[in-house]
Amino acid sequence: MKKSKVLFVCAHNSARSQMAEAFLKQLAGDRFDVESAGLEPGKINPVVVDVMKEAGIDLMTSLSGVSTETAFANKKHGVYGDIPVFFIDLKDFLSNKRATGRKKDEADIEALEK
């Protein structure tokens, strides 16, 4: 059976549409192909992230930064002792930090870009 597509749109995709998308995903599982968008897309409101966390929903996994696939493709390789390690590229890391809109992440970005 083909999934119905649902698009929630609000002014900035920073609160209401993000919340609606997350709630539908939680309530309906994978029965719908759900996305959210904004007429003038902005950063997600950090208060929304906190409120949704209280409701048991982690919005940090749906930010519009770098996708997991891109981060994995751009991963950096290293060695710690004799153990191979992989970590996210700094450019991708900063992009994800910018997508959160959180004050803590803005401070991290400033420190990392020095």
Phi, psi and omega in degrees: 000135180285136179284143172284145178261137180232129177236120175262127182234135171221186186300310188238359184054039182245352182210276189303311183293323177298317180294316180298316178301313182295318180295318179296319178299319181291317185281326186254357181063227182259023180288341180234152170265103191248136174217164174230157182206168178227149178294323174229079188306136178229197179273149178294140180289123181300331177295322178297318178301314181294316180297317180292326177298320177297331179274003178086018181240126180264103179282347181295343179276353184238027180284158183268043176271229180268134180292159177301320180298316179293315179300319180293319180295327182264007186303152178259146181254145176205181178224133175243105190068242176247017182256122176291137179230157178229144178213161185290143176298142183302319179300316179293320179300314180295323178298317178293321178297318179297325183293338183286324183074006181281144180301320180299317180292325177297321177293320178298317180300313180301316180293320183286335182272359179284000000 
